Amino acid sequence: MAKKSKSKKSKKTKRDQDLFSELRSGGVRKSAADKISKAAAAADSGKDKAGEALTKAASDLRGLAGEIEKRLPGDTNVAGARAKSAAATTKARATTAKRTTSATAKSAGRGAKSAGRSARAGASSTAKAAKSGAKSTGTAAKRSAKSTGTAAKSSAKSTGRTARTSAKSTATTAKRTAKKPTAASRSAAAKKAAATRKRNAAKRSTAAKKGAATRAKS
């Protein structure tokens, strides 16, 4: 339980102690002074809603001061009281404007820092995407070149095999055609054989005639 109470105390909103003391010395109730001083501290830290609350509180206080002035008796001190009230109003407005400006500047600074971080993150992401795209394109080009080279090599081998097979087939056909006799060669051979038979028949006839003559003489 002690730990929880400590954590709750640490989460309490800080307040502008100087403003709290001024409000209390001016007769403002403690709860109201506490709220206004906390809103002032929050506005100094850059919270826009706290600045709006502080502006409303200042406006309310000015309205109360005006109501008090209306009820003052018509003596010589009225002008001095009004002057003091106007000075207090001017001071409150200046303090509120200063704190609002400071809160706006802090908020703008945080926005600029966030925009810078977003821009750097976007640039880094774009650079990484471009690098990854270039790497992917290079890898695809290498694979395509390798595939094309392999296909060309395979095509060359296939063309060589086809050419060798065709040449071998042509040579075999030519050999077979050369060995096989044509009609002209067969006719020439037949004529040569007939001439040889005729010469042989003439030789036999001459020899028979010579033999007959020799026998007749004897």
C-alpha positions as CSV (number, residue, x, y, z in Angstrom):
1,M,0.0,0.0,0.0
2,A,2.9,2.3,0.7
3,K,4.3,1.8,-2.7
4,K,1.0,2.7,-4.4
5,S,0.8,5.9,-2.4
6,K,4.3,6.9,-3.5
7,S,3.4,6.2,-7.2
8,K,0.3,8.3,-6.9
9,K,2.2,11.2,-5.3
10,S,4.8,11.0,-8.1
11,K,2.0,11.3,-10.8
12,K,0.6,14.5,-9.3
13,T,0.7,17.5,-11.6
14,K,3.3,20.1,-10.7
15,R,2.1,23.7,-10.1
16,D,3.7,27.2,-10.6
17,Q,4.5,27.9,-7.0
18,D,5.1,31.6,-7.5
19,L,1.8,32.1,-9.2
20,F,0.1,30.0,-6.5
21,S,1.6,32.3,-3.8
22,E,0.5,35.5,-5.6
23,L,-3.0,34.2,-6.0
24,R,-3.2,33.2,-2.3
25,S,-1.9,36.5,-1.2
26,G,-4.5,38.2,-3.4
27,G,-7.3,36.4,-1.6
28,V,-8.0,33.6,-4.1
29,R,-9.2,30.4,-2.5
30,K,-6.6,27.6,-2.2
31,S,-8.4,25.2,-4.5
32,A,-8.8,27.8,-7.2
33,A,-5.2,29.0,-6.8
34,D,-4.0,25.4,-7.0
35,K,-5.9,24.7,-10.3
36,I,-4.7,27.9,-11.9
37,S,-1.1,27.4,-10.9
38,K,-1.2,23.8,-12.2
39,A,-2.7,24.9,-15.5
40,A,0.1,27.5,-15.8
41,A,2.8,24.9,-15.2
42,A,1.1,22.6,-17.8
43,A,0.9,25.4,-20.3
44,D,4.7,26.1,-19.8
45,S,5.3,22.4,-20.6
46,G,3.6,22.8,-24.0
47,K,0.0,21.4,-23.4
48,D,-2.5,23.4,-25.5
49,K,-5.5,22.5,-23.4
50,A,-3.8,23.8,-20.3
51,G,-3.2,27.1,-22.0
52,E,-6.9,27.3,-22.9
53,A,-7.8,26.6,-19.2
54,L,-5.4,29.3,-18.0
55,T,-6.9,31.9,-20.5
56,K,-10.4,31.1,-19.2
57,A,-9.3,31.5,-15.6
58,A,-7.7,34.9,-16.3
59,S,-10.9,36.0,-18.1
60,D,-13.0,34.9,-15.1
61,L,-10.7,36.8,-12.7
62,R,-11.0,39.9,-14.8
63,G,-14.7,39.6,-14.8
64,L,-14.7,39.3,-10.9
65,A,-12.4,42.4,-10.7
66,G,-14.9,44.3,-12.9
67,E,-17.8,43.3,-10.6
68,I,-15.8,44.4,-7.5
69,E,-15.1,47.8,-9.2
70,K,-18.8,48.3,-9.9
71,R,-19.5,48.0,-6.2
72,L,-16.9,50.4,-5.0
73,P,-18.2,53.6,-3.3
74,G,-17.7,56.9,-5.3
75,D,-14.7,58.3,-3.4
76,T,-11.3,59.4,-4.5
77,N,-9.8,55.9,-4.1
78,V,-11.9,54.5,-6.9
79,A,-9.6,55.7,-9.6
80,G,-6.6,54.2,-7.9
81,A,-8.4,50.9,-7.4
82,R,-9.4,50.9,-11.1
83,A,-5.8,51.7,-12.1
84,K,-4.5,48.8,-10.0
85,S,-7.1,46.5,-11.4
86,A,-6.2,47.6,-15.0
87,A,-2.5,47.0,-14.2
88,A,-3.2,43.6,-12.8
89,T,-5.4,42.7,-15.8
90,T,-2.6,43.9,-18.2
91,K,0.0,41.8,-16.2
92,A,-2.3,38.8,-16.3
93,R,-2.8,39.1,-20.0
94,A,0.9,39.5,-20.7
95,T,1.7,36.4,-18.5
96,T,-1.0,34.4,-20.3
97,A,0.2,35.5,-23.7
98,K,3.8,34.7,-22.8
99,R,2.9,31.2,-21.6
100,T,0.7,30.6,-24.6
101,T,3.5,31.7,-27.0
102,S,6.0,29.4,-25.2
103,A,3.6,26.5,-25.3
104,T,3.0,27.1,-29.0
105,A,6.7,27.3,-29.7
106,K,7.4,24.1,-27.8
107,S,4.6,22.3,-29.7
108,A,6.0,23.6,-33.0
109,G,9.4,22.4,-32.1
110,R,8.1,18.9,-31.3
111,G,6.2,18.9,-34.6
112,A,9.4,19.9,-36.5
113,K,11.4,17.2,-34.8
114,S,8.8,14.6,-35.5
115,A,8.6,15.7,-39.2
116,G,12.4,15.5,-39.4
117,R,12.4,12.0,-38.0
118,S,9.6,10.9,-40.4
119,A,11.5,12.4,-43.3
120,R,14.8,10.6,-42.4
121,A,12.9,7.3,-41.9
122,G,11.2,7.8,-45.3
123,A,14.5,8.5,-47.0
124,S,16.2,5.5,-45.4
125,S,13.3,3.3,-46.4
126,T,13.4,4.6,-50.0
127,A,17.1,4.0,-50.2
128,K,16.8,0.4,-48.8
129,A,14.0,-0.3,-51.3
130,A,16.1,1.0,-54.2
131,K,19.1,-1.0,-53.1
132,S,17.0,-4.1,-52.8
133,G,15.4,-3.5,-56.2
134,A,18.8,-3.0,-57.9
135,K,20.1,-6.2,-56.2
136,S,17.0,-8.2,-57.3
137,T,17.4,-6.8,-60.9
138,G,21.0,-7.8,-61.0
139,T,20.3,-11.3,-59.8
140,A,17.5,-11.7,-62.3
141,A,19.8,-10.5,-65.1
142,K,22.6,-12.9,-64.1
143,R,20.1,-15.8,-64.0
144,S,18.7,-14.8,-67.4
145,A,22.2,-14.6,-68.9
146,K,23.2,-18.0,-67.4
147,S,20.0,-19.6,-68.7
148,T,20.5,-18.1,-72.2
149,G,24.1,-19.3,-72.3
150,T,23.0,-22.8,-71.3
151,A,20.3,-22.9,-73.9
152,A,22.7,-21.7,-76.6
153,K,25.2,-24.3,-75.6
154,S,22.6,-27.0,-75.7
155,S,21.3,-25.8,-79.0
156,A,24.8,-25.8,-80.5
157,K,25.4,-29.4,-79.3
158,S,22.1,-30.6,-80.7
159,T,22.8,-28.9,-84.1
160,G,26.3,-30.5,-84.2
161,R,24.8,-33.9,-83.5
162,T,22.2,-33.4,-86.2
163,A,24.8,-32.3,-88.7
164,R,27.0,-35.3,-88.0
165,T,24.1,-37.7,-88.3
166,S,23.0,-36.2,-91.6
167,A,26.5,-36.3,-93.1
168,K,26.9,-39.9,-92.0
169,S,23.6,-40.8,-93.5
170,T,24.4,-39.0,-96.8
171,A,27.8,-40.8,-97.1
172,T,26.2,-44.2,-96.5
173,T,23.6,-43.6,-99.1
174,A,26.3,-42.5,-101.6
175,K,28.3,-45.7,-101.0
176,R,25.2,-47.9,-101.4
177,T,24.4,-46.0,-104.7
178,A,27.9,-46.5,-106.0
179,K,27.9,-50.3,-105.3
180,K,24.5,-50.9,-106.9
181,P,24.8,-51.4,-110.7
182,T,22.8,-49.2,-112.9
183,A,20.9,-50.1,-116.1
184,A,23.6,-48.6,-118.3
185,S,26.3,-50.6,-116.5
186,R,24.3,-53.8,-116.9
187,S,23.8,-53.2,-120.6
188,A,27.5,-52.6,-121.2
189,A,28.4,-55.8,-119.3
190,A,25.9,-57.8,-121.4
191,K,27.4,-56.4,-124.7
192,K,30.9,-57.2,-123.5
193,A,29.9,-60.8,-122.6
194,A,28.2,-61.3,-126.0
195,A,31.3,-60.0,-127.9
196,T,33.5,-62.4,-125.9
197,R,31.2,-65.4,-126.7
198,K,31.3,-64.4,-130.4
199,R,35.1,-64.3,-130.4
200,N,35.3,-67.6,-128.6
201,A,32.8,-69.2,-131.2
202,A,34.9,-67.9,-134.1
203,K,38.1,-69.3,-132.6
204,R,36.4,-72.7,-132.2
205,S,35.1,-72.7,-135.8
206,T,38.6,-71.8,-137.2
207,A,40.2,-74.6,-135.1
208,A,37.5,-77.1,-136.4
209,K,38.2,-76.2,-140.0
210,K,41.9,-76.6,-139.5
211,G,41.4,-80.0,-138.0
212,A,39.2,-81.1,-140.8
213,A,41.7,-80.0,-143.5
214,T,44.5,-81.8,-141.7
215,R,42.6,-85.0,-141.6
216,A,41.6,-84.7,-145.3
217,K,45.2,-84.4,-146.3
218,S,46.2,-87.5,-144.4
